[in-house]
Amino acid sequence: MTRSLPVIVILGPTASGKTRIAVRCAEKYDGEVISADSRQVYRGLDIGTGKDLQEFGGIRHHLIDIVEPGEPFNLKLFQYHAYKAIDEIEKVSKLPFICGGTALYLDSILNKYDIPAVKPDLEMRAQLELSEEKLYERAKKAGISNFEKIQKRKLIRKIEVIDNIKAGPDIPDIKHPEARYLTIGVRSERAVQKSRITKRLDERIERGMLQEVDSLLEKGVSREWLRSLGLEYKWSIGYLEKRYSFDFFFKGLRADIIAFSKRQNSWFRRMEKKGLEINWIFPGESQKAIGLISFFLNK
């Protein structure tokens, strides 16, 4: 019988205090932390992404500072690196803690997404869109059964994956680990969450967030790429370009972060509706999290 590896997932919206709780729990249970944050993978993007590396103390962390700014990083790569980290942590007999707020990344682990490592072939798509006869001919050649019953768009993508699997990124095939997950969510009342977001934004600006963005631009990091990261980077560039006042910058960025936290919570609720059990706690309830983990490990 295959042993099922226990993995702890600690999720929550931005500024919820999830990292602090993950670190406290990892200290208690001799664990290591895997970041599930789509922006913390980039080196040099420290203050704006809220890496807060000082919080980790002696706890080892994974998936932070693993690629250079501007380098491609996607869901497939996250899943690959996350599973690799879980395997490494298991080999040293420690407990994996996945911590973050990028809901898609978390969902891909908890629901075992199968993601083909294949880039879109736009030329082939255009050809198959124009001719149903050619589409079905290619489907037969690709060995797809019952292709007449498959929606056209999905059938084209399936052919694309089969025909171009070798042309995708150089990522080994991913095998989902034999794992059982305990998911703990950290959240606050809406008014408290807004207050936490405001306080953290003040702290980031005080620590030099604007200077960090200015330094990244001076080092040649693409302005357009930084803007594409949204939130702190989009608004900071606008302010540095003198397109609006500091007051407008602060209030606009704060409003965007609050809206972002609402979207995160909406995604977490959808995950629950699909059957995921999330054990919700408040930011100061690390002892409650420790109790949940103890019960889970001893089941």
C-alpha positions in Angstrom: 0.0 0.0 0.0 1.4 3.4 -1.0 2.0 5.8 1.9 0.1 9.1 1.5 2.4 12.1 2.2 0.8 14.8 4.5 1.1 18.3 3.1 -0.2 21.4 4.8 -1.6 24.3 2.7 -2.0 27.7 4.3 -3.8 30.1 2.1 -5.4 33.5 2.4 -5.8 36.9 0.7 -3.1 39.5 0.6 -2.0 41.0 4.0 -3.9 38.2 5.9 -0.8 37.1 7.9 -0.6 33.7 6.4 3.2 33.6 6.1 3.6 34.3 9.8 1.3 31.4 10.7 2.9 29.1 8.2 6.3 29.8 9.7 5.1 29.3 13.3 3.6 25.9 12.3 6.7 24.9 10.3 8.8 25.6 13.4 6.5 23.5 15.5 6.4 20.5 13.1 9.9 20.7 11.6 8.7 21.8 8.2 9.8 23.8 5.2 7.7 26.4 3.3 6.8 26.3 -0.4 5.7 29.7 -1.7 2.6 29.8 -3.8 2.9 33.4 -5.0 3.2 34.2 -8.7 5.4 37.2 -8.2 7.8 36.1 -5.4 9.5 33.8 -7.8 11.3 36.8 -9.3 14.7 38.0 -8.0 14.9 41.6 -7.0 11.2 42.1 -6.6 11.2 42.1 -2.8 9.3 44.9 -1.2 6.6 45.2 -3.8 5.8 41.4 -3.6 6.0 41.3 0.2 8.6 38.6 0.5 9.2 39.4 4.1 12.1 36.9 4.2 13.0 38.0 7.8 9.8 36.2 8.9 11.2 32.8 7.9 14.0 32.9 10.5 15.7 29.5 10.2 12.9 27.9 8.3 13.9 26.9 4.8 11.8 28.2 2.0 11.2 27.2 -1.7 10.0 28.9 -4.9 11.2 32.4 -3.9 13.9 34.1 -6.0 14.2 31.3 -8.6 14.0 33.3 -11.9 15.2 36.6 -13.2 12.8 39.5 -13.9 11.2 39.1 -17.3 11.9 35.4 -17.6 8.8 33.2 -18.4 7.1 31.6 -15.5 3.7 30.0 -15.7 1.4 27.5 -14.0 3.1 24.5 -15.5 6.5 25.6 -14.1 5.0 26.4 -10.7 3.5 22.9 -10.5 6.8 21.3 -11.5 8.8 23.2 -9.0 6.3 22.8 -6.2 6.2 19.0 -6.7 10.0 18.9 -6.8 10.1 20.8 -3.5 7.6 18.5 -1.9 9.8 15.6 -3.0 13.0 17.2 -1.6 11.3 18.0 1.7 10.0 14.5 2.1 13.5 13.1 1.4 14.8 15.0 4.5 11.9 13.7 6.6 10.3 17.2 7.1 6.7 18.4 6.6 5.9 20.5 3.5 3.9 23.7 4.0 2.5 25.3 0.9 1.8 29.0 1.7 0.4 31.7 -0.6 -2.4 33.6 -2.1 -2.2 32.9 -5.9 -5.4 30.9 -6.0 -4.8 29.4 -9.4 -1.4 28.0 -8.3 -3.0 26.6 -5.1 -5.9 25.1 -7.0 -3.5 23.4 -9.5 -2.0 21.5 -6.6 -5.1 20.7 -4.6 -7.0 19.6 -7.7 -4.1 18.0 -9.5 -4.3 20.0 -12.8 -2.9 18.2 -15.8 -1.3 20.9 -17.8 0.2 20.2 -21.3 3.5 21.9 -21.7 2.7 23.0 -25.3 2.6 26.5 -26.7 -0.3 27.6 -29.0 0.3 26.9 -32.7 -1.6 29.9 -34.2 -0.9 28.9 -37.8 -2.3 25.4 -37.3 -5.3 26.8 -35.4 -6.2 29.1 -38.3 -6.0 26.3 -40.8 -8.2 23.9 -38.8 -10.8 26.7 -38.0 -11.5 27.1 -41.7 -12.0 23.5 -42.7 -14.0 20.9 -40.7 -12.9 18.2 -43.2 -9.3 19.0 -42.5 -10.0 19.2 -38.8 -11.4 15.7 -38.7 -8.7 14.4 -41.0 -6.1 15.7 -38.5 -8.1 14.2 -35.6 -8.0 10.8 -37.1 -4.3 11.1 -37.8 -3.7 12.1 -34.2 -5.6 8.9 -33.0 -8.4 10.8 -31.3 -11.6 8.7 -30.9 -15.1 10.1 -31.1 -13.8 13.4 -32.4 -17.2 14.4 -33.9 -18.6 14.7 -30.3 -15.8 17.0 -29.1 -16.3 20.8 -29.2 -14.4 22.3 -32.1 -12.2 24.6 -30.0 -11.3 21.8 -27.6 -10.6 19.4 -30.5 -8.2 21.8 -32.1 -6.3 22.2 -28.8 -6.2 18.4 -28.3 -4.7 18.0 -31.8 -2.2 20.8 -31.1 -1.1 19.1 -27.9 -0.6 15.7 -29.5 1.2 17.2 -32.6 3.4 19.6 -30.7 4.2 17.9 -27.4 7.9 17.8 -28.2 8.0 21.5 -29.1 6.8 22.6 -25.6 9.0 23.9 -22.8 11.7 21.6 -21.5 9.7 20.4 -18.5 9.8 16.8 -17.5 6.4 15.0 -17.3 4.8 15.8 -13.9 3.7 13.1 -11.7 1.3 14.2 -9.0 2.6 13.1 -5.5 0.7 10.6 -3.4 -0.3 13.3 -0.9 -3.2 14.1 1.4 -3.7 17.8 2.1 -4.9 19.8 5.1 -6.0 23.3 3.9 -6.1 26.1 6.4 -7.4 29.5 5.4 -6.5 32.8 7.1 -8.9 35.7 6.8 -10.2 38.8 8.7 -13.4 40.8 8.8 -13.6 43.2 5.9 -12.9 46.3 7.9 -9.9 44.7 9.6 -8.6 43.4 6.3 -8.8 46.9 4.8 -6.9 48.3 7.8 -4.2 45.6 7.5 -3.8 46.4 3.7 -3.4 50.1 4.5 -0.9 49.5 7.3 1.2 47.2 5.1 1.2 49.5 2.2 2.4 52.3 4.4 5.2 50.0 5.6 6.2 49.0 2.1 6.5 52.6 1.0 8.5 53.5 4.1 10.9 50.6 3.4 11.5 51.9 -0.1 9.1 50.2 -2.5 9.2 53.2 -5.0 13.0 53.2 -4.9 13.0 49.4 -5.6 10.9 49.9 -8.7 13.1 52.8 -9.8 16.2 50.6 -9.3 14.7 47.8 -11.4 14.0 50.1 -14.3 17.6 51.5 -14.1 18.9 47.9 -14.3 17.0 47.5 -17.6 14.0 45.5 -16.4 11.2 46.0 -19.0 8.8 48.8 -18.0 6.0 46.9 -19.8 6.8 43.7 -18.0 6.7 45.3 -14.6 3.4 47.0 -15.5 2.0 43.6 -16.4 2.5 42.5 -12.8 -0.1 45.0 -11.8 -0.8 46.5 -8.4 2.4 47.9 -6.7 4.4 47.8 -9.9 1.8 49.3 -12.2 1.0 52.1 -9.8 4.6 52.8 -8.8 5.7 53.2 -12.4 2.8 55.7 -13.0 3.9 57.7 -10.0 7.6 57.7 -11.0 6.5 58.9 -14.4 4.8 61.8 -12.6 1.4 61.0 -14.1 -0.3 61.6 -10.7 0.2 62.9 -7.2 1.4 60.8 -4.3 -2.1 61.0 -2.7 -3.7 59.7 -5.9 -1.1 57.0 -6.2 -1.6 55.8 -2.6 -5.4 55.8 -2.7 -5.6 54.2 -6.1 -3.1 51.5 -5.2 -4.9 50.8 -1.9 -8.3 50.5 -3.6 -6.8 48.1 -6.2 -5.2 45.9 -3.5 -8.5 45.8 -1.6 -10.3 44.8 -4.8 -7.6 42.1 -5.5 -8.2 40.7 -2.0 -11.9 40.4 -2.7 -11.1 38.5 -5.9 -8.9 36.1 -4.0 -11.6 35.4 -1.4 -14.1 34.8 -4.2 -11.8 32.2 -5.8 -11.3 30.5 -2.4 -15.1 30.4 -2.0 -15.4 28.7 -5.5 -12.8 26.2 -4.4 -15.0 25.4 -1.3 -18.1 25.0 -3.5 -16.2 22.5 -5.6 -15.7 20.4 -2.6 -12.4 21.6 -1.0 -12.6 21.8 2.8 -10.9 25.0 4.1 -10.4 25.3 7.8 -10.7 29.1 8.4 -8.9 30.9 11.2 -8.1 34.5 12.1 -4.6 36.0 11.8 -3.7 35.6 15.5 -4.9 32.0 15.7 -1.6 30.2 15.1 -2.4 27.8 18.1 -5.6 26.8 16.4 -3.7 26.0 13.2 -1.2 24.0 15.2 -4.2 22.0 16.7 -5.7 21.4 13.3 -2.3 20.1 12.0 -1.9 17.8 15.1 -5.3 16.3 14.6 -4.6 15.8 10.8 -1.2 14.2 11.4 -2.6 11.8 14.0 -5.6 10.6 12.0 
